[in-house]
């Protein structure tokens, strides 16, 4: 039967004993007398049963238990150690309800001539541990009888048992003294206790300290702590006690369980603190050094219980003499050794965490000591400093202790570790920094004064981006607190000693952060909440509007997830919020400043990134609102001339800036583009080789492509009432100028084989066509470049290979033709017929889809080809519908079917299939456009 099964049986018997105590105890006692083999198990069951007793055990059974257990624990021949332990434990359990009866039995054993057996003393010690205050009346008689036989104790085991009694009874006396006013029996004079313990102390220290046996030495050490702490109450014994401290500290060097050394020191120091008994300075220093060495030691790992006890000792030393301890630890921090510094920092952390009345006023000295390690680059030391800071900032108060220096260190370490995240320890440091900031509690006494408003310094700099979520949360709480104190308290002093970010800088930074709301565990909400809390400090004009507009923005984020958010819609909402805010502020100087702030912050974002892309758009929006035209023109020119056109994100950025700026400054933007393009054309590259290099490297070509895309984006964003008067000469004309210039090599016009340039012109056509159609007068507007642009689109389609579908040129050109066809002047039927016929010839002969997909090297390539195929056929369907809408007649409908006839009767199955799909699209378009039906005969004639 295993131990678990025995335990279950014992619990069942104990359950029965709740109602049948006498019967169960009787049976167990009979078993104890009869069954010698299972006595240990029977005692364990009996112990469980006695735990259910509430004092109703019959006297005969009580006496029998005491007699049997007493005899078994004292037997020297047959009884095993296990049986003696079980019998002793049963007596201790029995004493819960029958203390005096059990104590009487043990006292009788002490009265007998000769030395009692070892377990008599062990039971006395355990009885004191379990029922300390009940033992107090028996202290005198017990210890006197023990002292009378002390000279006879030669055996090591018996000496250990003696030490156990001295240890536990001394603890009981100390407990009694510390709870003097709570005792129910008459008070006993303290002198009696001292006089009783002192002879034992003298005997043990004179005769047993030099013992070689480790178990006995350990028992002596365990006994000395409580005895020393008890005798320390009496001043005349101080010197005697202090002398022994040196011996106790020496035991740290011995091969014993040093926990008991630490525990004895802890007991001594506790009494010293409690009763304000100062330690001699040299002893204080010796204890500090010994404890510090223990914590620093790497030779032997500290046990968990010893480490905890060592920290308790240090806290007690801090209570006793905080100045001396802090000075000692400060001196250790000046030693350039990792283990020494880490140990010292951990001890200072423990002192701060204890939040003692004696050390609260010493926090400045503690922080000063910790600051001496700020230049240490060792990762382990830096982590120890951060752990200290976390404890300091979560303590009861951070007043008058230079806590801001600690906060600044956290941000510094975050920044330093950012560039070294490949190193595991640096990643741990950064995580720790974030954890500290997340745990910052603004309700801690003095925290508001420490953090406000200096914490704002870390909002804008890019290196602290990873801290923004906890940083914004903390600042929001502080701002709300300040608002409760009154408007004057909440108002920031931008001209004060703290170098705060400007209101424009804060708005710019927080809006850009909000543009990627789910980044870094969702810092977008935190950024917007901080904006709302800071509205008075951003600008007085936006307060009421932000209170109304920011909650819906927060709800939009909270109602979505990263994979469900419409990012384009979200950016539009934020840009509209920015524009409305700037319009309400109505200050050109303010708007100019925010555009400068956005420009300065640009370098802090990765390229490419969603944040940087949004920043460009925000900058364009701020320029659109700004009425200082000199500033707007200067900013536009700066970006046109400084952009690296070889980098796609920068090209897209300058397009966004100019397009959004054109919403309010169309002529200024167009003039800036014209001037920049003209200046670029005038730049001559000397030498044949130089010009050839310029062409092949493509910088000038990419610049021209960017200008082309900028022009068409300007058309999209231009005010509708101003577009038509500028779309030809100022926009389309310049696009074609740059396109033609891009098709020249060494001054000679060549065929355009550059797919990127083709796609650029296609996008131009699409965007300009859509922009014109969105104006109110598009049906009266004759677009003079329509024929030329259609020619380019058809030329692109003709040049596309008929054995491949890897390029999007064909698909996008057909879409562009569809948009362009809607513009005036309308094409003739012959022109439309030629246009449509060319599209059929470009699409229908392509190889079967599965065959074209095999051209792709990867599965992703195959999916891309399939997408182009499906998109191209859909674009063809839209084009047919557009052409039919322009000429909604049965004749033109029949003409279009005639164009499909050869393809429907093709010998190649895939060509017939595509033609039939196009026929179905055409029939559907006709029904939707003309609101009629087509005769079956007309359709049947195609087959």
Buried (B, 14 or more C-beta within 10 A) or exposed (E): EEEEEBEEBBEEBBEEBEEEBEEBBBBBBEBBEEEEEBBBBBBBBBBBBBEBBEEEBEEEBBBBBBEBBBEBBBBEEEBEEEBBBBBBBBBBBBBBBBBEBBBEBBBEBBEEEEBBBBBBBBBBBBBBBBBBBBBBBBBBEBBEBBBEBBEEBEEBBBBBBBBBBBBBBBBBBBBBBEEEEEEEEEEBEBEEBBEBBBEBBEBBBEEBBEBEEEEBBBBBBBBBBBBBBBBBBBEEBBEBBBEBBEEBBEBBEEEBBBBBBBBBBBBBBBBBBBEEBEBEEEBBBBBBEBBBBBBBBEEEEBEEEBBBBBBBBBBBBBBBBBEBBBBBBBEBBEEEBBBBBBBBBBBBBBBBBBEBEBBBEBBBBBBBBBBBBBEBEBBBBBBBBBBBBBBBBBBEBBBEBBBBBBBBBBBBBBBBBBEEEEEEBBEBBBEBBBBBBBEBEBEBEBBBEBBBBBBBBBBBBBBBBBBBBBBBBBBBBBBBBBBEEEEEEBEBEEEEEEEBBBBBBBBBBBBBBBBBBBBBEBBBBBBBBBBBBBBBBBBEBBBEBBEEBBEEBBEBBEEBEEEEBEBEEBBEBBBEBBBBBBEBBEBBEBBBBBBBBBBEBBEBBEBBBBBBBBBBBBBBBBBBBBBBEEBBBEBBEEBBEEBEBEEEBBBBBBBBBBBBBBBBBBEBBBBBBBBBBEEBEEEEEEEEEEBEEBBEEBBBBBBBBBBBBBBBBBBBBBEEEEBBEBBBEBBBBBBBBBBEBBBEEEEEEEEBEBEEBBBBBBBBBBBBBBBBBEBEEBEEBEBEBBEEBBEBBBBBBEBBEEEEBBBBBBBBBBBBBBBBBBBEEBBEBEEBBBBBBBBBBBBBBBBBBEEBBEBBEEEEBBEBBBEBBEBBBBBBBBBBBBBBBBBBEEEBBEBBBEBBBEBBEBEEEBBBBBBBBBBEBBBEBBEEBBEEEBEEEEBEEBE
